[in-house]
Amino acid sequence: MTRAARILGRRRYRPFFEELRYRLPMTVVEIRVFSHCQGSPAFPICPRCRLTIEREYMAFCSRCGQKLDWGRYLDAKIIDVELNDEHTP
């Protein structure tokens, strides 16, 4: 098989390989804390879509479908979210 044929073959199967990447676990390494809310709720952040995950220790992100690895969750970086002056009543 020529090099060009291999490249074209990869392009044809690229969507298939992109879908498989979601099945490889990505480690959750950040937590977003909303200190201005009562009880200071904290939510883990999906490493792929960068949105908050509703519950801890879910197998997959409910928004993008990324498989999650919680192995280093206790060492995750904490990001404190504060209200801007524009949002205060």
N, CA, C and O atoms as CSV, one atom per row, in Angstrom:
chain,resi,resn,atom,element,x,y,z
A,1,MET,N,N,0.846,-1.180,0.000
A,1,MET,CA,C,0.000,0.000,0.000
A,1,MET,C,C,0.891,1.243,0.000
A,1,MET,O,O,1.861,1.322,0.754
A,2,THR,N,N,0.562,2.182,-0.827
A,2,THR,CA,C,1.359,3.400,-0.916
A,2,THR,C,C,1.051,4.313,0.261
A,2,THR,O,O,0.054,4.148,0.964
A,3,ARG,N,N,1.933,5.270,0.449
A,3,ARG,CA,C,1.754,6.228,1.547
A,3,ARG,C,C,0.469,7.035,1.358
A,3,ARG,O,O,-0.255,7.279,2.323
A,4,ALA,N,N,0.186,7.445,0.135
A,4,ALA,CA,C,-1.036,8.216,-0.150
A,4,ALA,C,C,-2.279,7.408,0.204
A,4,ALA,O,O,-3.233,7.949,0.763
A,5,ALA,N,N,-2.273,6.117,-0.116
A,5,ALA,CA,C,-3.425,5.276,0.198
A,5,ALA,C,C,-3.608,5.152,1.705
A,5,ALA,O,O,-4.738,5.138,2.192
A,6,ARG,N,N,-2.506,5.063,2.446
A,6,ARG,CA,C,-2.613,4.987,3.906
A,6,ARG,C,C,-3.194,6.276,4.482
A,6,ARG,O,O,-4.023,6.234,5.391
A,7,ILE,N,N,-2.761,7.418,3.954
A,7,ILE,CA,C,-3.269,8.709,4.439
A,7,ILE,C,C,-4.750,8.837,4.131
A,7,ILE,O,O,-5.524,9.259,4.989
A,8,LEU,N,N,-5.159,8.476,2.910
A,8,LEU,CA,C,-6.576,8.548,2.555
A,8,LEU,C,C,-7.400,7.603,3.415
A,8,LEU,O,O,-8.520,7.933,3.807
A,9,GLY,N,N,-6.852,6.432,3.710
A,9,GLY,CA,C,-7.542,5.484,4.575
A,9,GLY,C,C,-7.739,6.044,5.971
A,9,GLY,O,O,-8.790,5.840,6.579
A,10,ARG,N,N,-6.751,6.738,6.479
A,10,ARG,CA,C,-6.863,7.345,7.813
A,10,ARG,C,C,-7.933,8.426,7.824
A,10,ARG,O,O,-8.712,8.531,8.772
A,11,ARG,N,N,-7.968,9.228,6.767
A,11,ARG,CA,C,-8.976,10.296,6.706
A,11,ARG,C,C,-10.385,9.724,6.647
A,11,ARG,O,O,-11.316,10.284,7.225
A,12,ARG,N,N,-10.534,8.619,5.952
A,12,ARG,CA,C,-11.854,8.017,5.828
A,12,ARG,C,C,-12.330,7.483,7.180
A,12,ARG,O,O,-13.520,7.544,7.487
A,13,TYR,N,N,-11.419,6.969,7.976
A,13,TYR,CA,C,-11.783,6.395,9.270
A,13,TYR,C,C,-11.591,7.365,10.432
A,13,TYR,O,O,-11.762,6.980,11.589
A,14,ARG,N,N,-11.243,8.602,10.146
A,14,ARG,CA,C,-11.010,9.579,11.211
A,14,ARG,C,C,-12.203,9.734,12.152
A,14,ARG,O,O,-12.001,9.728,13.367
A,15,PRO,N,N,-13.454,9.873,11.650
A,15,PRO,CA,C,-14.575,9.987,12.600
A,15,PRO,C,C,-14.662,8.790,13.545
A,15,PRO,O,O,-15.025,8.941,14.712
A,16,PHE,N,N,-14.335,7.618,13.048
A,16,PHE,CA,C,-14.355,6.411,13.879
A,16,PHE,C,C,-13.326,6.522,14.997
A,16,PHE,O,O,-13.629,6.210,16.149
A,17,PHE,N,N,-12.112,6.963,14.670
A,17,PHE,CA,C,-11.068,7.094,15.677
A,17,PHE,C,C,-11.363,8.224,16.657
A,17,PHE,O,O,-11.049,8.113,17.842
A,18,GLU,N,N,-11.966,9.317,16.171
A,18,GLU,CA,C,-12.340,10.410,17.069
A,18,GLU,C,C,-13.367,9.930,18.094
A,18,GLU,O,O,-13.311,10.313,19.263
A,19,GLU,N,N,-14.294,9.098,17.655
A,19,GLU,CA,C,-15.290,8.570,18.582
A,19,GLU,C,C,-14.651,7.655,19.620
A,19,GLU,O,O,-15.070,7.640,20.777
A,20,LEU,N,N,-13.651,6.902,19.218
A,20,LEU,CA,C,-12.973,6.015,20.163
A,20,LEU,C,C,-12.225,6.794,21.235
A,20,LEU,O,O,-12.077,6.303,22.354
A,21,ARG,N,N,-11.747,8.005,20.919
A,21,ARG,CA,C,-11.014,8.804,21.905
A,21,ARG,C,C,-11.876,9.136,23.115
A,21,ARG,O,O,-11.350,9.285,24.218
A,22,TYR,N,N,-13.186,9.255,22.934
A,22,TYR,CA,C,-14.082,9.528,24.056
A,22,TYR,C,C,-14.147,8.340,25.008
A,22,TYR,O,O,-14.506,8.495,26.175
A,23,ARG,N,N,-13.805,7.168,24.518
A,23,ARG,CA,C,-13.860,5.973,25.363
A,23,ARG,C,C,-12.600,5.792,26.185
A,23,ARG,O,O,-12.582,4.992,27.120
A,24,LEU,N,N,-11.544,6.524,25.852
A,24,LEU,CA,C,-10.329,6.493,26.669
A,24,LEU,C,C,-10.535,7.460,27.826
A,24,LEU,O,O,-10.877,8.618,27.589
A,25,PRO,N,N,-10.341,7.033,29.063
A,25,PRO,CA,C,-10.619,7.908,30.203
A,25,PRO,C,C,-9.653,9.090,30.282
A,25,PRO,O,O,-8.452,8.952,30.048
A,26,MET,N,N,-10.207,10.249,30.617
A,26,MET,CA,C,-9.413,11.449,30.898
A,26,MET,C,C,-9.572,11.740,32.388
A,26,MET,O,O,-10.659,11.596,32.947
A,27,THR,N,N,-8.483,12.147,33.017
A,27,THR,CA,C,-8.470,12.377,34.459
A,27,THR,C,C,-9.103,13.718,34.821
A,27,THR,O,O,-8.799,14.745,34.214
A,28,VAL,N,N,-9.979,13.693,35.807
A,28,VAL,CA,C,-10.591,14.915,36.340
A,28,VAL,C,C,-9.571,15.552,37.276
A,28,VAL,O,O,-9.206,14.962,38.293
A,29,VAL,N,N,-9.110,16.755,36.936
A,29,VAL,CA,C,-8.043,17.387,37.717
A,29,VAL,C,C,-8.404,18.781,38.227
A,29,VAL,O,O,-7.564,19.450,38.829
A,30,GLU,N,N,-9.648,19.232,37.993
A,30,GLU,CA,C,-10.054,20.565,38.458
A,30,GLU,C,C,-11.450,20.514,39.070
A,30,GLU,O,O,-12.318,19.755,38.639
A,31,ILE,N,N,-11.633,21.351,40.095
A,31,ILE,CA,C,-12.923,21.482,40.778
A,31,ILE,C,C,-13.270,22.966,40.822
A,31,ILE,O,O,-12.437,23.796,41.184
A,32,ARG,N,N,-14.483,23.287,40.456
A,32,ARG,CA,C,-14.948,24.677,40.505
A,32,ARG,C,C,-15.798,24.848,41.757
A,32,ARG,O,O,-16.784,24.133,41.943
A,33,VAL,N,N,-15.415,25.807,42.628
A,33,VAL,CA,C,-16.120,26.066,43.892
A,33,VAL,C,C,-16.803,27.421,43.790
A,33,VAL,O,O,-16.174,28.421,43.445
A,34,PHE,N,N,-18.089,27.446,44.093
A,34,PHE,CA,C,-18.874,28.681,44.057
A,34,PHE,C,C,-19.023,29.185,45.490
A,34,PHE,O,O,-20.018,28.894,46.155
A,35,SER,N,N,-18.031,29.940,45.964
A,35,SER,CA,C,-17.992,30.351,47.365
A,35,SER,C,C,-19.050,31.396,47.709
A,35,SER,O,O,-19.361,31.589,48.884
A,36,HIS,N,N,-19.607,32.073,46.705
A,36,HIS,CA,C,-20.622,33.087,46.982
A,36,HIS,C,C,-22.003,32.475,47.219
A,36,HIS,O,O,-22.919,33.179,47.644
A,37,CYS,N,N,-22.167,31.191,46.953
A,37,CYS,CA,C,-23.447,30.502,47.175
A,37,CYS,C,C,-23.474,29.880,48.569
A,37,CYS,O,O,-22.431,29.567,49.144
A,38,GLN,N,N,-24.670,29.709,49.094
A,38,GLN,CA,C,-24.823,29.114,50.409
A,38,GLN,C,C,-24.323,27.676,50.386
A,38,GLN,O,O,-24.733,26.889,49.532
A,39,GLY,N,N,-23.460,27.334,51.300
A,39,GLY,CA,C,-22.908,25.994,51.382
A,39,GLY,C,C,-21.677,25.788,50.512
A,39,GLY,O,O,-21.069,24.718,50.557
A,40,SER,N,N,-21.302,26.767,49.736
A,40,SER,CA,C,-20.133,26.702,48.845
A,40,SER,C,C,-20.093,25.407,48.036
A,40,SER,O,O,-19.203,24.579,48.233
A,41,PRO,N,N,-21.063,25.227,47.114
A,41,PRO,CA,C,-21.066,23.996,46.325
A,41,PRO,C,C,-19.833,23.887,45.430
A,41,PRO,O,O,-19.332,24.887,44.916
A,42,ALA,N,N,-19.359,22.669,45.254
A,42,ALA,CA,C,-18.189,22.399,44.421
A,42,ALA,C,C,-18.569,21.385,43.350
A,42,ALA,O,O,-19.266,20.408,43.623
A,43,PHE,N,N,-18.102,21.630,42.133
A,43,PHE,CA,C,-18.405,20.750,41.016
A,43,PHE,C,C,-17.121,20.415,40.275
A,43,PHE,O,O,-16.319,21.305,39.994
A,44,PRO,N,N,-16.914,19.129,39.952
A,44,PRO,CA,C,-15.755,18.765,39.133
A,44,PRO,C,C,-15.938,19.291,37.713
A,44,PRO,O,O,-17.063,19.530,37.275
A,45,ILE,N,N,-14.827,19.471,36.997
A,45,ILE,CA,C,-14.849,19.996,35.633
A,45,ILE,C,C,-14.427,18.890,34.673
A,45,ILE,O,O,-13.419,18.217,34.888
A,46,CYS,N,N,-15.207,18.713,33.619
A,46,CYS,CA,C,-14.875,17.719,32.595
A,46,CYS,C,C,-13.602,18.154,31.865
A,46,CYS,O,O,-13.513,19.299,31.422
A,47,PRO,N,N,-12.630,17.276,31.735
A,47,PRO,CA,C,-11.379,17.658,31.074
A,47,PRO,C,C,-11.533,17.891,29.565
A,47,PRO,O,O,-10.671,18.544,28.977
A,48,ARG,N,N,-12.576,17.393,28.921
A,48,ARG,CA,C,-12.753,17.587,27.482
A,48,ARG,C,C,-13.570,18.846,27.176
A,48,ARG,O,O,-13.094,19.725,26.458
A,49,CYS,N,N,-14.789,18.944,27.710
A,49,CYS,CA,C,-15.657,20.077,27.348
A,49,CYS,C,C,-15.506,21.266,28.297
A,49,CYS,O,O,-16.030,22.344,28.016
A,50,ARG,N,N,-14.797,21.085,29.420
A,50,ARG,CA,C,-14.504,22.146,30.388
A,50,ARG,C,C,-15.757,22.698,31.074
A,50,ARG,O,O,-15.736,23.814,31.593
A,51,LEU,N,N,-16.854,21.921,31.079
A,51,LEU,CA,C,-18.071,22.305,31.778
A,51,LEU,C,C,-18.153,21.529,33.090
A,51,LEU,O,O,-17.516,20.487,33.245
A,52,THR,N,N,-18.938,22.043,34.025
A,52,THR,CA,C,-19.058,21.361,35.310
A,52,THR,C,C,-19.840,20.060,35.155
A,52,THR,O,O,-20.750,19.949,34.334
A,53,ILE,N,N,-19.454,19.085,35.970
A,53,ILE,CA,C,-20.120,17.790,35.998
A,53,ILE,C,C,-21.081,17.811,37.174
A,53,ILE,O,O,-20.719,18.246,38.267
A,54,GLU,N,N,-22.286,17.351,36.960
A,54,GLU,CA,C,-23.328,17.469,37.981
A,54,GLU,C,C,-23.032,16.695,39.255
A,54,GLU,O,O,-23.306,17.178,40.353
A,55,ARG,N,N,-22.468,15.485,39.114
A,55,ARG,CA,C,-22.196,14.652,40.286
A,55,ARG,C,C,-20.787,14.095,40.211
A,55,ARG,O,O,-20.240,13.890,39.128
A,56,GLU,N,N,-20.214,13.857,41.366
A,56,GLU,CA,C,-18.882,13.255,41.415
A,56,GLU,C,C,-18.958,11.772,41.083
A,56,GLU,O,O,-19.981,11.119,41.285
A,57,TYR,N,N,-17.865,11.271,40.576
A,57,TYR,CA,C,-17.668,9.848,40.298
A,57,TYR,C,C,-18.637,9.271,39.272
A,57,TYR,O,O,-18.981,8.091,39.338
A,58,MET,N,N,-19.078,10.096,38.322
A,58,MET,CA,C,-19.852,9.590,37.193
A,58,MET,C,C,-18.877,8.924,36.226
A,58,MET,O,O,-17.734,9.363,36.101
A,59,ALA,N,N,-19.311,7.884,35.552
A,59,ALA,CA,C,-18.435,7.173,34.619
A,59,ALA,C,C,-18.171,8.001,33.365
A,59,ALA,O,O,-17.083,7.929,32.794
A,60,PHE,N,N,-19.166,8.795,32.927
A,60,PHE,CA,C,-19.050,9.600,31.721
A,60,PHE,C,C,-19.591,10.996,31.980
A,60,PHE,O,O,-20.458,11.178,32.834
A,61,CYS,N,N,-19.086,11.982,31.249
A,61,CYS,CA,C,-19.622,13.346,31.319
A,61,CYS,C,C,-21.008,13.333,30.685
A,61,CYS,O,O,-21.185,12.793,29.593
A,62,SER,N,N,-21.985,13.918,31.354
A,62,SER,CA,C,-23.353,13.914,30.846
A,62,SER,C,C,-23.535,14.875,29.675
A,62,SER,O,O,-24.555,14.815,28.988
A,63,ARG,N,N,-22.574,15.756,29.434
A,63,ARG,CA,C,-22.700,16.722,28.344
A,63,ARG,C,C,-21.990,16.283,27.066
A,63,ARG,O,O,-22.565,16.374,25.981
A,64,CYS,N,N,-20.755,15.810,27.180
A,64,CYS,CA,C,-19.993,15.457,25.970
A,64,CYS,C,C,-19.751,13.960,25.817
A,64,CYS,O,O,-19.341,13.519,24.743
A,65,GLY,N,N,-19.989,13.171,26.849
A,65,GLY,CA,C,-19.835,11.727,26.756
A,65,GLY,C,C,-18.433,11.208,27.034
A,65,GLY,O,O,-18.172,10.017,26.863
A,66,GLN,N,N,-17.525,12.082,27.461
A,66,GLN,CA,C,-16.152,11.666,27.733
A,66,GLN,C,C,-16.097,10.712,28.924
A,66,GLN,O,O,-16.710,10.973,29.958
A,67,LYS,N,N,-15.368,9.614,28.782
A,67,LYS,CA,C,-15.162,8.693,29.901
A,67,LYS,C,C,-14.225,9.363,30.896
A,67,LYS,O,O,-13.222,9.956,30.499
A,68,LEU,N,N,-14.542,9.275,32.186
A,68,LEU,CA,C,-13.814,10.012,33.214
A,68,LEU,C,C,-13.023,9.081,34.120
A,68,LEU,O,O,-13.462,7.978,34.448
A,69,ASP,N,N,-11.847,9.553,34.514
A,69,ASP,CA,C,-10.988,8.842,35.460
A,69,ASP,C,C,-10.919,9.694,36.724
A,69,ASP,O,O,-10.545,10.865,36.664
A,70,TRP,N,N,-11.272,9.118,37.854
A,70,TRP,CA,C,-11.317,9.851,39.120
A,70,TRP,C,C,-10.131,9.514,40.010
A,70,TRP,O,O,-10.180,9.781,41.211
A,71,GLY,N,N,-9.077,8.942,39.467
A,71,GLY,CA,C,-7.934,8.482,40.244
A,71,GLY,C,C,-7.195,9.579,41.003
A,71,GLY,O,O,-6.692,9.332,42.099
A,72,ARG,N,N,-7.118,10.787,40.444
A,72,ARG,CA,C,-6.404,11.893,41.112
A,72,ARG,C,C,-7.361,12.992,41.565
A,72,ARG,O,O,-6.954,14.143,41.721
A,73,TYR,N,N,-8.624,12.644,41.776
A,73,TYR,CA,C,-9.629,13.641,42.131
A,73,TYR,C,C,-9.345,14.317,43.472
A,73,TYR,O,O,-9.604,15.511,43.622
A,74,LEU,N,N,-8.831,13.594,44.421
A,74,LEU,CA,C,-8.552,14.185,45.732
A,74,LEU,C,C,-7.413,15.198,45.679
A,74,LEU,O,O,-7.284,16.029,46.578
A,75,ASP,N,N,-6.584,15.138,44.636
A,75,ASP,CA,C,-5.490,16.097,44.457
A,75,ASP,C,C,-5.832,17.176,43.427
A,75,ASP,O,O,-4.942,17.892,42.968
A,76,ALA,N,N,-7.108,17.299,43.059
A,76,ALA,CA,C,-7.521,18.212,41.995
A,76,ALA,C,C,-7.299,19.672,42.387
A,76,ALA,O,O,-7.362,20.036,43.561
A,77,LYS,N,N,-7.037,20.494,41.372
A,77,LYS,CA,C,-6.861,21.943,41.550
A,77,LYS,C,C,-8.233,22.571,41.805
A,77,LYS,O,O,-9.191,22.290,41.085
A,78,ILE,N,N,-8.325,23.420,42.830
A,78,ILE,CA,C,-9.581,24.069,43.186
A,78,ILE,C,C,-9.611,25.466,42.591
A,78,ILE,O,O,-8.705,26.269,42.815
A,79,ILE,N,N,-10.668,25.749,41.827
A,79,ILE,CA,C,-10.855,27.054,41.195
A,79,ILE,C,C,-12.029,27.739,41.876
A,79,ILE,O,O,-13.157,27.251,41.814
A,80,ASP,N,N,-11.767,28.874,42.530
A,80,ASP,CA,C,-12.803,29.612,43.243
A,80,ASP,C,C,-13.477,30.580,42.276
A,80,ASP,O,O,-12.817,31.412,41.654
A,81,VAL,N,N,-14.805,30.462,42.155
A,81,VAL,CA,C,-15.577,31.336,41.263
A,81,VAL,C,C,-16.201,32.416,42.128
A,81,VAL,O,O,-16.894,32.126,43.103
A,82,GLU,N,N,-15.950,33.654,41.763
A,82,GLU,CA,C,-16.503,34.789,42.514
A,82,GLU,C,C,-17.461,35.561,41.649
A,82,GLU,O,O,-17.361,35.544,40.422
A,83,LEU,N,N,-18.396,36.242,42.293
A,83,LEU,CA,C,-19.328,37.094,41.558
A,83,LEU,C,C,-18.649,38.373,41.119
A,83,LEU,O,O,-17.871,38.958,41.873
A,84,ASN,N,N,-18.937,38.812,39.908
A,84,ASN,CA,C,-18.454,40.116,39.450
A,84,ASN,C,C,-19.386,41.188,39.987
A,84,ASN,O,O,-20.512,40.891,40.385
A,85,ASP,N,N,-18.927,42.429,40.003
A,85,ASP,CA,C,-19.748,43.529,40.476
A,85,ASP,C,C,-20.994,43.686,39.614
A,85,ASP,O,O,-22.014,44.173,40.102
A,86,GLU,N,N,-20.940,43.287,38.341
A,86,GLU,CA,C,-22.063,43.422,37.426
A,86,GLU,C,C,-23.225,42.534,37.856
A,86,GLU,O,O,-24.379,42.879,37.604
A,87,HIS,N,N,-22.953,41.404,38.496
A,87,HIS,CA,C,-23.984,40.447,38.826
A,87,HIS,C,C,-24.572,40.620,40.206
A,87,HIS,O,O,-25.519,39.915,40.554
A,88,THR,N,N,-24.051,41.523,41.000
A,88,THR,CA,C,-24.578,41.699,42.351
A,88,THR,C,C,-25.878,42.497,42.281
A,88,THR,O,O,-25.964,43.471,41.533
A,89,PRO,N,N,-26.885,42.095,43.049
A,89,PRO,CA,C,-28.188,42.804,43.024
A,89,PRO,C,C,-28.135,44.152,43.694
A,89,PRO,O,O,-29.144,44.854,43.749
